Amino acid sequence: MKEIAKRLLKLKDYALIVATAIVAYSVFGFLGLFEEQFSQVMSAASFLAWHNLLEFTSVLISMTIFLVSYYTYNQTKKLRSICLGSVFLTIGILDAFHTLSYQGMPAFLTENDDSNRATTLWIISRLIAGAGFLGVTFINTEIKSKLNKKIFLIVPAGFCMLALVIVTYYPSFLPAMFIEGSGLTQWKINLEYLVILLFCLTALRFIAEYKATKNKMTILLCISLVVSIFSEISFVLYNSVYDIYNYLGHIYKFIAFFIMFRVIFIYNIREPYNKLYAAKQELREYADNLDKLVQERTLELEILNKKLMEDLEYARDIQKAMFTLHHPDWQKVRFEAKYYTAERASGDFYNVFKLDNNNIGFFIGDVSGHGVAAAMLTVFLNQTIKTLVEVETNDVAKNPSRVLENVYRSFNNTNFSENVYIVMMYAVYNIDTRRLTYSSAGLNAMPVLIKPSGEIQVIEMKGFPICKFIDYYSGEYKNHILDLSKNDKILFYTDGLVEAQSADKSFFGRERLEKILRDNSNIPLKELSGLISKNVFEFMGQRELKDDITFVIMEIAQ
């Protein structure tokens, strides 16, 4: 019984396709019984009103699907999506021409005194739909395109204009599709059968794709194609452009397009959010399994990094969460930080955290470049150090040189490009001894010690950057010690602070920064932080940031 139940569950999606066909056929046969009554109830004017409503709704759906694929192309580069959008653009334009050319409508380029022009435009649209949908199934969903997206706009628009000109001004160039008093020509009927065949082949292709991917969206597309097939059968049977089969065909077409809208438009809207949720879940799982091997953590981080690169906004939100000073209630030491990005995502980073009751750890630094790529490196760094801090014994986290050595080795085990690097410093402050132990990995912005008297002392630091160089340098770092006194302040910053430029391209400079610190050595920490920011941005004027600016001020309160 269990085996039978499993098989039935596997077949339920296929049963939906069959059920759709049965329902469509039943409605098709049932309404055919009322053909004469329909002609008496539905006047030409009423039919035109319904026809305009259904067709222009279909045109709106086609244009919406095209616009979604067109304006997401720069981000996704998906060839299947933009080709499908281009097909829908062609269908939408031709359907609009068909509607405007329908018999009984006001003149459109010429008088609409017969049905052949509208019927010809219709069959061209359906042939494009059949061939286009089938062609799209042969394009893998993961194939990326480097083509200019304007091609997918210009070619369909040009083709539609050419078709309109030929059908309107040179109707003899194409076989007649509808003859007044006689009805559909054999050409029209045969071409409708060809469209039905193309839809059947497309449905079979989607079923094969469903077997391989188990993506239920393909089942919905098959259902839409089944409804489209019955729509085309309706258009084979009508004798008058105002009869019940023509009307039913438009109803079926509207339903088919609505299902496609649900699949393509709604799915494309939801997909980015689903990916973001999946990335968030992976990040949470990564943080909850800190006891894994370094190699496993690095592999997970590479996967996370790839996902985060696809979404700039999500990367920015993650950075904000990681590099925000939450003003912890430490009575013996205070911190104040400012974090300004040149782009939405930053290449600067910092963090302040409690190691135990006596020690506070913090780091600050910069990665090569800025923007999304740089932001991903900051995620790597933050997670690597977070792992060292949160393991069961955090003796390594209390030793700055060992922390940098671990970061150096981890970085060299990744697949980051050899052209990227990180400069940073890591420090541990003991609140009982007032001793600061620090180590530098090439940070090129020297911290500044500010005495209550106004005396300024630049803290010289040397060290090797975090980079892909382990074959030539094993990654050894040295600890340095600085004993501090009550009311001492230390400014840690990245090079973006002193390299901020004014309108005449002069630099803010270390001398200007040191003068601000010297003249305001005794003001509260928050005011000093705000004063530095105010002076930097006043110096820059209207000029935008060219590099990220980050600084952290530490004050010995007791």
Secondary structure, DSSP 8 states (H G I E B T S, - for coil): -HHHHHHHHHHHHHHHHHHHHHHHHHHHHHHGGGHHHHHHH--HHHHHHHHHHHHHHHHHHHHHHHHHHHHTHHHH-BHHHHHHHHHHHHHHHHHHHHHHTSTTS--SSS---SSHHHHHHHHHHHHHHHHHHHHHTTS-TT-B--S-TTHHHHHHHHHHHHHHHHHHH-GGGS--SEETTTEE-HHHHHHHHHHHHHHHHHHHHHHHHHHHH--HHHHHHHHHHHHHHHHHHHHHH-SSTTSHHHHHHHHHHHHHHHHHIIIIIIHHHHHHHHHHHHHHHHHHHHHT-TTS-HHHHHHHHHHHHHHHHT-HHHHHHHHHHHS-------SSEEEEEEEE-SSSS-SEEEEEEE-SSSEEEEEEEEESS-SHHHHHHHHHHHHHHHHHHHSS--TGGG-HHHHHHHHHHHHHTS---TT-EEEEEEEEEETTTTEEEEEEEB--S--EEE-TTS-EEE-------EES-TTT-------EEEE--TT-EEEEE-TTTTT-B-TT--B--HHHHHHHHHHTTTS-HHHHHHHHHHHHHHHHTT---SS-EEEEEEEE--
